[in-house]
């Protein structure tokens, strides 16, 4: 009798261990570099609105220690480095959700370096670990195919998994004018 209880307990503990391992977050932090054209400058708040290839628009905060900011003007082509991180965590039974902007919450929690933080729950549709691609479905039914910068983000994921993705973009580390 005690042997069967022990077996049941062991099986239950193993399944919880597998579940805990499966839901552990995969975190990757990278330093990114991009070249873009200055579209707009907000000097008082030190925000740059940038336009890059394909008319992708992005806004970045530039620290006061980055002196090049003071000399910029609209139309300048610049190269900037900033840090960003992606957290992917399997959420068994989670409902799909729209992307939520958590930037203000991150800043209130004491991380003033966060420029933008977004979180959403999506459903994995396809995984290509060799090509570093993942396809997922959003709450509104769109299928999105994304390149994954680091293979660790795909570890432990399976088709059909609901996953919570948190994307955090931090502030500019350096900024230079592109030399022509």
Buried (B, 14 or more C-beta within 10 A) or exposed (E): EEEEEEEEEEEEEEEEEEEEEBBEEBBBEEEEEBEBBBBEBEEEEBBBBBBBEEEEEBBBBBBEEBEBBEEBEEEBBBBBEBBBBBBBBBBEEBEBBEBEEBBEEBBEEEEEBBBBBBBBBBBBBEBEEEEBBBBBBBBEEEEEEBEBEBEEBBEBBEEEBBBBBBBBBBBBBBBEEEEE
